[in-house]
Amino acid sequence: MNLCRRACCVLALLMLPSLLAAQSDDLLMRVWGGVQQAQDKFTTGCGSVVETRNSRLMVKPMVLHGKFCAEGMTRFSLEYFAPNSMRIRFNTDYLNVTNGDGNTEVLDIGSGVRRAQSAFSRENSIDGLKKNFTIVAQENSREYELRFVPRTEAFRRRLNYLVVKLDKRDFLPRSLEVDGKSGVNSVFLINFTTLNEKLPAETFEVYKPK
């Protein structure tokens, strides 16, 4: 999984929670209602993330530690620490991915993000997701788990499955597992440490094409 694809996975978890409107059974609708309330209640959030990456080509798993901040649905930052340093920032339209050597890739993905948000917020979003994914929901004493398995070829070409886990107390994401066709499996453990704090503008500062 390349840097941009991994960035988009984390972005999807923290900024596109409408993905959870999956199908119209009681459990999923209860989860969906909680996620909507959480979106209204928490306008900003920061914390730590630990990514554990596995691949058939790796002798042992790679573990990356980082920190993140998100503001609404349009601003996001993620920074991994040395020795595997990387910085990811998204602000409204542009995604910046900066490697440890200082080189920055600038991508204009704003229109795609807005299309996804629109698609997953319409009344027919449940039917659309059921068409594209087989979705299994479970719960235990501490969390909800939603497992998405692609049904259509467009998603099967890139993804084996996606698992999202949410805390039952506040419906905030606690982990994301992405199993890709590339043979890489990444599990992101999310820990929120601050919520609803005003964040400095430079937190989400990005380079834009001139």
DOMITI-702536 format. One line per 4 residues: their letters; for each residue x, y, z negated of N, C-alpha, C. Coordinates in Angstrom, 2 decimals, always signed. Layout:
<pts>
a> X,Y,Z,X,Y,Z,X,Y,Z; ... $
</pts>
This chain:
<pts>
mnlc> +0.86,-1.20,+0.00,+0.00,+0.00,+0.00,+0.89,+1.24,+0.00; +0.74,+2.09,+1.02,+1.61,+3.25,+1.10,+1.18,+4.32,+0.12; +1.99,+5.38,+0.02,+1.74,+6.41,-0.99,+0.39,+7.08,-0.80; +0.06,+7.42,+0.44,-1.20,+8.13,+0.69,-2.39,+7.26,+0.37 $
rrac> -2.32,+5.99,+0.73,-3.45,+5.11,+0.43,-3.62,+4.93,-1.06; -2.48,+4.79,-1.79,-2.57,+4.66,-3.24,-3.14,+5.93,-3.85; -2.71,+7.09,-3.33,-3.25,+8.35,-3.82,-4.75,+8.41,-3.64; -5.22,+7.96,-2.49,-6.66,+8.02,-2.22,-7.43,+7.07,-3.12 $
cvla> -6.82,+5.95,-3.53,-7.49,+5.04,-4.45,-7.74,+5.70,-5.80; -6.71,+6.37,-6.33,-6.87,+7.06,-7.61,-7.87,+8.20,-7.45; -7.77,+8.90,-6.32,-8.69,+10.01,-6.05,-10.12,+9.50,-6.04; -10.34,+8.36,-5.44,-11.69,+7.81,-5.39,-12.22,+7.50,-6.78 $
llml> -11.37,+6.99,-7.64,-11.80,+6.66,-8.99,-12.20,+7.89,-9.79; -11.38,+8.92,-9.74,-11.57,+10.06,-10.62,-12.46,+11.15,-10.04; -12.63,+11.16,-8.71,-13.34,+12.28,-8.10,-14.55,+11.87,-7.29; -14.74,+10.57,-7.06,-15.90,+10.12,-6.30,-16.69,+9.08,-7.08 $
psll> -17.10,+9.39,-8.31,-17.81,+8.39,-9.10,-19.17,+8.04,-8.54; -19.67,+8.75,-7.54,-20.94,+8.39,-6.92,-20.88,+7.02,-6.27; -19.67,+6.48,-6.06,-19.53,+5.14,-5.53,-20.26,+4.12,-6.39; -20.55,+4.47,-7.63,-21.16,+3.52,-8.54,-22.66,+3.36,-8.33 $
aaqs> -23.27,+4.16,-7.47,-24.68,+3.98,-7.15,-24.80,+2.81,-6.19; -24.77,+1.61,-6.70,-24.50,+0.46,-5.87,-25.73,-0.33,-5.43; -26.63,-0.64,-6.30,-27.82,-1.36,-5.91,-28.87,-1.15,-7.00; -30.13,-1.47,-6.67,-31.22,-0.97,-7.48,-31.67,-1.95,-8.56 $
ddll> -30.77,-2.72,-9.18,-31.20,-3.51,-10.32,-31.03,-2.68,-11.60; -31.58,-3.19,-12.69,-31.65,-2.40,-13.92,-30.27,-2.01,-14.44; -29.33,-2.96,-14.46,-28.01,-2.67,-15.01,-27.31,-1.59,-14.20; -27.30,-1.73,-12.89,-26.60,-0.76,-12.07,-27.26,+0.61,-12.13 $
mrvw> -28.57,+0.66,-12.21,-29.24,+1.95,-12.32,-28.96,+2.59,-13.67; -28.80,+1.77,-14.71,-28.44,+2.31,-16.01,-27.02,+2.90,-15.97; -26.13,+2.18,-15.31,-24.76,+2.69,-15.15,-24.77,+3.97,-14.33; -25.52,+3.97,-13.25,-25.58,+5.15,-12.38,-26.09,+6.37,-13.13 $
ggvq> -27.13,+6.18,-13.94,-27.63,+7.30,-14.72,-26.59,+7.83,-15.69; -25.84,+6.93,-16.32,-24.79,+7.36,-17.24,-23.67,+8.10,-16.55; -23.30,+7.66,-15.35,-22.25,+8.33,-14.60,-22.68,+9.74,-14.22; -23.94,+9.89,-13.81,-24.43,+11.22,-13.46,-24.38,+12.16,-14.67 $
qaqd> -24.76,+11.66,-15.83,-24.69,+12.47,-17.05,-23.25,+12.84,-17.38; -22.33,+11.90,-17.19,-20.91,+12.18,-17.48,-20.37,+13.25,-16.54; -20.80,+13.21,-15.27,-20.35,+14.23,-14.32,-20.79,+15.62,-14.76; -22.00,+15.72,-15.29,-22.51,+17.01,-15.76,-21.85,+17.45,-17.06 $
kftt> -21.51,+16.49,-17.90,-20.99,+16.79,-19.23,-19.51,+17.15,-19.21; -18.73,+16.45,-18.39,-17.28,+16.62,-18.40,-16.85,+17.33,-17.11; -16.45,+18.59,-17.23,-16.05,+19.36,-16.05,-14.57,+19.23,-15.73; -13.74,+18.99,-16.73,-12.31,+18.75,-16.52,-11.87,+17.58,-17.40 $
gcgs> -10.77,+16.96,-17.00,-10.22,+15.87,-17.81,-8.76,+15.63,-17.46; -7.96,+15.35,-18.48,-6.55,+15.01,-18.28,-6.22,+13.78,-19.12; -5.17,+13.09,-18.71,-4.77,+11.92,-19.48,-3.59,+11.22,-18.86; -3.44,+9.95,-19.21,-2.32,+9.15,-18.72,-2.86,+8.02,-17.85 $
vvet> -1.99,+7.55,-16.95,-2.32,+6.43,-16.08,-1.13,+5.49,-16.01; -1.41,+4.20,-16.02,-0.38,+3.18,-15.84,-0.81,+2.30,-14.67; +0.01,+2.25,-13.64,-0.28,+1.40,-12.50,+0.64,+0.18,-12.54; +0.04,-1.00,-12.45,+0.79,-2.24,-12.34,+0.56,-2.80,-10.94 $
rnsr> +1.66,-2.89,-10.19,+1.56,-3.27,-8.78,+2.20,-4.64,-8.57; +1.45,-5.53,-7.94,+1.94,-6.87,-7.64,+1.91,-7.12,-6.15; +2.88,-7.92,-5.68,+2.93,-8.28,-4.27,+3.70,-9.59,-4.14; +3.37,-10.34,-3.10,+4.11,-11.58,-2.84,+5.58,-11.31,-2.56 $
lmvk> +5.89,-10.09,-2.16,+7.27,-9.74,-1.84,+8.05,-9.26,-3.05; +7.37,-9.08,-4.19,+8.03,-8.59,-5.40,+8.42,-9.76,-6.31; +9.62,-9.69,-6.85,+10.07,-10.71,-7.80,+9.27,-10.60,-9.09; +8.98,-9.37,-9.50,+8.19,-9.13,-10.70,+7.32,-7.88,-10.48 $
pmvl> +6.27,-7.71,-11.24,+5.40,-6.55,-11.04,+6.15,-5.24,-11.24; +5.73,-4.23,-10.50,+6.24,-2.88,-10.69,+5.25,-2.11,-11.55; +5.75,-1.47,-12.61,+4.90,-0.73,-13.53,+5.27,+0.75,-13.43; +4.29,+1.58,-13.11,+4.49,+3.01,-12.96,+3.67,+3.75,-14.02 $
hgkf> +4.30,+4.73,-14.67,+3.63,+5.52,-15.70,+3.47,+6.95,-15.20; +2.32,+7.53,-15.49,+2.10,+8.89,-15.03,+1.07,+9.63,-15.85; +0.77,+10.83,-15.39,-0.25,+11.66,-16.02,-1.12,+12.27,-14.92; -2.36,+12.59,-15.27,-3.28,+13.13,-14.28,-4.14,+14.22,-14.90 $
caeg> -4.71,+15.05,-14.03,-5.75,+16.00,-14.40,-6.75,+16.08,-13.25; -8.01,+16.29,-13.58,-9.05,+16.45,-12.57,-9.98,+17.56,-13.00; -10.48,+18.30,-12.01,-11.44,+19.37,-12.27,-12.57,+19.24,-11.25; -13.73,+18.88,-11.74,-14.87,+18.69,-10.85,-14.58,+17.65,-9.80 $
mtrf> -15.12,+17.88,-8.59,-14.96,+16.94,-7.49,-13.97,+17.42,-6.44; -13.30,+18.55,-6.70,-12.48,+19.16,-5.65,-11.02,+19.36,-6.01; -10.62,+19.07,-7.25,-9.24,+19.30,-7.65,-8.72,+18.11,-8.45; -7.50,+17.68,-8.11,-6.95,+16.49,-8.75,-5.43,+16.54,-8.66 $
sley> -4.77,+16.12,-9.73,-3.30,+16.00,-9.72,-2.89,+14.72,-10.42; -1.85,+14.11,-9.91,-1.28,+12.89,-10.49,+0.22,+12.95,-10.32; +0.94,+12.67,-11.40,+2.40,+12.68,-11.34,+2.94,+11.42,-11.99; +3.72,+10.66,-11.21,+4.43,+9.50,-11.75,+5.83,+9.95,-12.18 $
fapn> +6.32,+9.32,-13.26,+7.61,+9.71,-13.82,+8.74,+8.88,-13.22; +9.99,+9.35,-13.45,+11.19,+8.64,-13.02,+11.25,+7.28,-13.71; +11.87,+6.26,-13.10,+12.68,+6.36,-11.87,+11.86,+6.29,-10.58; +10.54,+6.08,-10.67,+9.70,+6.03,-9.48,+8.83,+7.29,-9.43 $
smri> +9.48,+8.43,-9.32,+8.75,+9.69,-9.43,+7.98,+10.00,-8.13; +6.81,+10.58,-8.31,+5.97,+10.99,-7.19,+4.91,+11.93,-7.73; +4.54,+12.95,-6.94,+3.49,+13.88,-7.35,+2.42,+13.95,-6.27; +1.17,+13.84,-6.69,+0.03,+13.90,-5.79,-0.88,+15.03,-6.27 $
rfnt> -1.27,+15.90,-5.34,-2.20,+16.96,-5.68,-3.24,+17.11,-4.58; -4.49,+17.27,-4.99,-5.58,+17.53,-4.05,-6.33,+18.77,-4.51; -6.56,+19.69,-3.57,-7.28,+20.93,-3.89,-8.19,+21.28,-2.73; -9.46,+20.93,-2.88,-10.53,+21.27,-1.94,-10.36,+20.65,-0.57 $
dyln> -9.31,+20.97,+0.14,-9.11,+20.47,+1.50,-7.84,+19.66,+1.67; -6.79,+20.02,+0.96,-5.47,+19.47,+1.25,-4.97,+18.53,+0.16; -4.37,+17.43,+0.62,-3.70,+16.47,-0.25,-2.21,+16.58,-0.01; -1.45,+16.81,-1.09,+0.02,+16.84,-1.03,+0.56,+15.60,-1.73 $
vtng> +1.46,+14.89,-1.06,+2.16,+13.76,-1.67,+3.65,+14.06,-1.61; +4.26,+14.27,-2.78,+5.68,+14.64,-2.87,+6.47,+13.48,-3.44; +7.44,+12.98,-2.69,+8.28,+11.87,-3.14,+9.36,+12.36,-4.09; +10.09,+11.42,-4.67,+11.15,+11.76,-5.61,+12.26,+12.58,-4.99 $
dgnt> +12.43,+12.48,-3.66,+13.48,+13.25,-3.00,+13.04,+14.67,-2.67; +11.80,+15.02,-3.03,+11.31,+16.37,-2.82,+10.56,+16.59,-1.53; +10.55,+15.62,-0.64,+9.82,+15.75,+0.62,+8.32,+15.65,+0.36; +7.55,+16.57,+0.98,+6.12,+16.63,+0.76,+5.36,+16.37,+2.05 $
evld> +4.41,+15.45,+1.99,+3.51,+15.20,+3.10,+2.21,+15.93,+2.82; +1.73,+16.71,+3.78,+0.52,+17.51,+3.63,-0.56,+16.94,+4.54; -1.69,+16.58,+3.95,-2.80,+15.99,+4.71,-4.06,+16.80,+4.49; -4.78,+17.07,+5.58,-6.06,+17.76,+5.51,-7.16,+16.71,+5.45 $
igsg> -7.64,+16.39,+4.24,-8.63,+15.33,+4.06,-9.93,+15.87,+3.48; -10.07,+17.19,+3.39,-11.24,+17.77,+2.75,-12.55,+17.36,+3.39; -12.59,+17.37,+4.74,-13.84,+17.03,+5.41,-14.23,+15.58,+5.15; -13.22,+14.69,+5.10,-13.51,+13.29,+4.80,-14.03,+13.09,+3.40 $
vrra> -13.43,+13.81,+2.44,-13.90,+13.72,+1.06,-15.33,+14.21,+0.95; -15.64,+15.32,+1.62,-17.00,+15.86,+1.54,-18.01,+14.93,+2.21; -17.61,+14.28,+3.30,-18.52,+13.32,+3.94,-18.82,+12.16,+3.01; -17.77,+11.68,+2.30,-17.98,+10.57,+1.37,-18.88,+10.99,+0.22 $
qsaf> -18.64,+12.17,-0.31,-19.48,+12.66,-1.41,-20.93,+12.79,-0.96; -21.14,+13.30,+0.25,-22.49,+13.46,+0.76,-23.17,+12.12,+0.97; -22.43,+11.18,+1.54,-23.01,+9.87,+1.82,-23.41,+9.15,+0.54; -22.58,+9.29,-0.51,-22.84,+8.56,-1.73,-23.78,+9.29,-2.68 $
sren> -24.24,+10.48,-2.30,-25.14,+11.22,-3.17,-26.56,+11.26,-2.62; -26.76,+10.80,-1.38,-28.10,+10.80,-0.81,-28.92,+9.66,-1.39; -30.24,+9.76,-1.21,-31.14,+8.76,-1.77,-30.88,+7.38,-1.18; -30.41,+7.32,+0.06,-30.19,+6.02,+0.70,-28.78,+5.49,+0.46 $
sidg> -28.03,+6.11,-0.44,-26.66,+5.65,-0.68,-26.62,+4.23,-1.22; -27.60,+3.85,-2.00,-27.65,+2.49,-2.54,-27.75,+1.48,-1.40; -28.66,+1.73,-0.46,-28.80,+0.82,+0.67,-27.54,+0.75,+1.51; -26.88,+1.90,+1.67,-25.65,+1.91,+2.45,-24.55,+1.09,+1.81 $
lkkn> -24.40,+1.19,+0.51,-23.38,+0.42,-0.18,-23.70,-1.07,-0.18; -24.97,-1.41,-0.33,-25.36,-2.82,-0.28,-25.09,-3.41,+1.10; -25.20,-2.57,+2.13,-24.90,-3.04,+3.48,-23.41,-3.31,+3.65; -22.57,-2.49,+3.02,-21.13,-2.62,+3.21,-20.44,-3.51,+2.19 $
ftiv> -21.05,-3.70,+1.01,-20.41,-4.46,-0.06,-21.39,-5.42,-0.73; -20.85,-6.54,-1.17,-21.53,-7.36,-2.17,-21.09,-6.85,-3.52; -22.03,-6.52,-4.39,-21.71,-5.85,-5.65,-22.19,-6.70,-6.82; -21.29,-6.97,-7.74,-21.62,-7.72,-8.95,-21.35,-6.85,-10.16 $
aqen> -22.35,-6.69,-11.01,-22.21,-5.87,-12.23,-22.24,-6.77,-13.46; -21.37,-6.45,-14.41,-21.33,-7.16,-15.68,-21.12,-6.15,-16.80; -21.41,-6.56,-18.02,-21.12,-5.71,-19.17,-20.71,-6.57,-20.33; -19.88,-5.99,-21.20,-19.56,-6.62,-22.47,-19.75,-5.58,-23.56 $
srey> -19.22,-5.82,-24.74,-19.48,-4.93,-25.86,-18.84,-3.56,-25.69; -17.83,-3.44,-24.80,-17.09,-2.19,-24.69,-17.18,-1.51,-23.34; -17.49,-2.26,-22.26,-17.40,-1.65,-20.96,-18.36,-2.28,-19.95; -18.58,-1.52,-18.88,-19.26,-2.02,-17.70,-18.21,-2.34,-16.64 $
elrf> -18.48,-3.38,-15.86,-17.59,-3.74,-14.76,-18.39,-3.89,-13.48; -17.93,-3.24,-12.42,-18.53,-3.35,-11.11,-17.49,-3.87,-10.13; -17.83,-4.97,-9.47,-16.92,-5.59,-8.51,-17.51,-5.45,-7.10; -16.74,-4.83,-6.20,-17.17,-4.59,-4.83,-16.37,-5.50,-3.89 $
vprt> -17.07,-6.34,-3.12,-16.43,-7.19,-2.13,-16.97,-6.79,-0.76; -16.11,-6.42,+0.19,-16.58,-5.94,+1.48,-17.42,-6.97,+2.23; -18.48,-6.49,+2.86,-19.32,-7.32,+3.70,-19.07,-7.04,+5.19; -18.71,-5.80,+5.50,-18.55,-5.41,+6.90,-17.08,-5.43,+7.30 $
eafr> -16.85,-5.63,+8.58,-15.49,-5.76,+9.10,-14.66,-4.51,+8.86; -15.29,-3.34,+8.93,-14.56,-2.09,+8.75,-13.84,-2.04,+7.41; -14.47,-2.57,+6.36,-13.85,-2.60,+5.04,-13.03,-3.86,+4.82; -13.45,-4.97,+5.41,-12.69,-6.23,+5.22,-11.31,-6.15,+5.81 $
rrln> -11.12,-5.32,+6.82,-9.78,-5.19,+7.43,-8.76,-4.62,+6.46; -9.22,-3.86,+5.47,-8.29,-3.15,+4.58,-8.34,-3.62,+3.14; -9.45,-4.24,+2.74,-9.70,-4.46,+1.32,-10.24,-5.86,+1.07; -9.67,-6.54,+0.06,-10.24,-7.80,-0.39,-11.35,-7.56,-1.41 $
ylvv> -11.04,-6.72,-2.39,-12.07,-6.36,-3.38,-11.62,-5.14,-4.16; -12.58,-4.53,-4.85,-12.34,-3.36,-5.70,-13.12,-3.56,-6.98; -12.48,-3.36,-8.13,-13.14,-3.51,-9.43,-13.01,-2.22,-10.22; -14.13,-1.68,-10.67,-14.16,-0.46,-11.48,-14.70,-0.82,-12.86 $
kldk> -14.01,-0.37,-13.91,-14.48,-0.57,-15.28,-14.72,+0.79,-15.94; -15.86,+0.90,-16.63,-16.28,+2.14,-17.28,-16.50,+1.91,-18.75; -16.11,+2.88,-19.56,-16.36,+2.83,-20.99,-17.85,+2.98,-21.26; -18.41,+2.13,-22.09,-19.85,+2.18,-22.34,-20.26,+3.39,-23.18 $
rdfl> -19.31,+4.00,-23.89,-19.67,+5.13,-24.74,-19.89,+6.40,-23.94; -19.06,+6.63,-22.92,-19.11,+7.90,-22.21,-19.18,+7.76,-20.69; -19.14,+6.53,-20.19,-19.20,+6.24,-18.77,-18.02,+6.80,-17.99; -16.92,+7.07,-18.67,-15.70,+7.50,-17.99,-14.93,+6.28,-17.48 $
prsl> -14.23,+6.40,-16.35,-13.47,+5.27,-15.82,-12.30,+4.90,-16.73; -12.13,+3.61,-16.94,-11.02,+3.11,-17.75,-10.02,+2.31,-16.93; -10.46,+1.74,-15.84,-9.50,+1.04,-14.98,-10.07,+0.89,-13.57; -9.16,+0.73,-12.64,-9.49,+0.47,-11.24,-8.52,-0.58,-10.74 $
evdg> -9.05,-1.63,-10.12,-8.22,-2.64,-9.48,-8.50,-2.64,-7.99; -7.44,-2.53,-7.20,-7.56,-2.52,-5.75,-6.73,-3.66,-5.20; -7.39,-4.60,-4.51,-6.69,-5.72,-3.90,-6.77,-5.55,-2.39; -5.64,-5.21,-1.77,-5.64,-4.86,-0.36,-5.20,-5.99,+0.55 $
ksgv> -5.58,-5.86,+1.81,-5.19,-6.84,+2.82,-3.69,-6.84,+3.06; -3.00,-5.79,+2.64,-1.55,-5.73,+2.81,-0.81,-6.70,+1.89; -1.55,-7.32,+0.95,-0.93,-8.22,+0.00,-0.54,-7.57,-1.30; -0.86,-6.29,-1.45,-0.54,-5.55,-2.67,-1.79,-5.44,-3.54 $
nsvf> -1.65,-5.78,-4.80,-2.71,-5.62,-5.80,-2.25,-4.58,-6.80; -3.04,-3.54,-6.99,-2.71,-2.48,-7.95,-3.83,-2.35,-8.98; -3.44,-2.32,-10.24,-4.38,-2.09,-11.34,-3.98,-0.79,-12.02; -4.92,+0.17,-12.09,-4.68,+1.47,-12.70,-5.42,+1.51,-14.03 $
linf> -4.70,+1.68,-15.14,-5.31,+1.85,-16.45,-5.37,+3.33,-16.76; -6.57,+3.83,-17.05,-6.83,+5.26,-17.22,-7.15,+5.57,-18.68; -6.47,+6.56,-19.23,-6.73,+6.99,-20.60,-6.91,+8.51,-20.63; -8.13,+8.96,-20.89,-8.39,+10.39,-21.00,-7.96,+10.87,-22.38 $
ttln> -7.19,+11.97,-22.41,-6.74,+12.54,-23.69,-7.35,+13.90,-23.97; -7.75,+14.63,-22.93,-8.42,+15.92,-23.11,-9.59,+16.00,-22.15; -10.66,+16.66,-22.59,-11.85,+16.84,-21.76,-12.36,+18.27,-21.91; -12.83,+18.84,-20.82,-13.46,+20.16,-20.81,-12.54,+21.28,-21.27 $
eklp> -11.23,+21.12,-21.09,-10.30,+22.21,-21.38,-10.03,+23.01,-20.10; -9.84,+24.31,-20.25,-9.52,+25.16,-19.10,-8.10,+24.83,-18.65; -7.92,+24.56,-17.36,-6.63,+24.15,-16.85,-5.98,+25.28,-16.05; -4.66,+25.46,-16.17,-3.97,+26.49,-15.39,-4.14,+26.27,-13.90 $
aetf> -4.24,+27.35,-13.15,-4.45,+27.25,-11.70,-3.34,+26.47,-11.02; -2.11,+26.61,-11.52,-0.98,+25.93,-10.88,-1.05,+24.41,-11.00; -1.91,+23.92,-11.86,-2.07,+22.46,-12.00,-2.44,+21.82,-10.67; -3.20,+22.57,-9.85,-3.71,+22.01,-8.60,-3.19,+22.77,-7.38 $
evyk> -2.07,+23.45,-7.53,-1.51,+24.22,-6.44,-0.97,+23.28,-5.35; -1.35,+23.54,-4.10,-0.91,+22.69,-3.00,-0.30,+23.53,-1.88; +0.58,+22.87,-1.10,+1.06,+23.47,+0.14,+0.03,+23.29,+1.23; -0.12,+24.31,+2.07,-1.06,+24.25,+3.18,-0.31,+24.52,+4.47 $
pk> -0.77,+23.94,+5.56,-0.10,+24.22,+6.86,-0.16,+25.71,+7.18; +0.92,+26.24,+7.73,+0.97,+27.66,+8.09,+0.41,+27.87,+9.50 $
</pts>
